Amino acid sequence: MSFYIETADAKQGRDLTKWVQDNVDLTPKGIIERFDLFKPIYSKTTNYGHFGKKDLPWEKIDLF
């Protein structure tokens, strides 16, 4: 997987990209665990979309 974080300051963007790579598990297993993808809570997403619902794990902004 590849990603890039763009900011107004190119060095800041590179630093932030490096920090995410070093501190966030972006492997398939890490993503599954982070978002509890095997828990059957996703029927809530069938109405009014997947975003903006505070009780869904991808709406949390904490990384740890």
C-alpha positions, 0 to 999 in steps of 0.5 A: 500500500502507498499513501502520501500526506500533502500539506502546505509545507512539503517537509511537514508532509514528509515528516507526517507521512513518516510518522504515520508509517512508523506508528500506525499499523496499515497492514490488512491485519492492523486495519481489521483490528483497528476498525473491528471489521469482524464485529457485526455493527455495520448494519448501521451504515446502511442508512444515511451513509458510512460517515458522521456516526460517532459510534463507528470506529473509523470516526475516532480520531485517536490513533492509540 
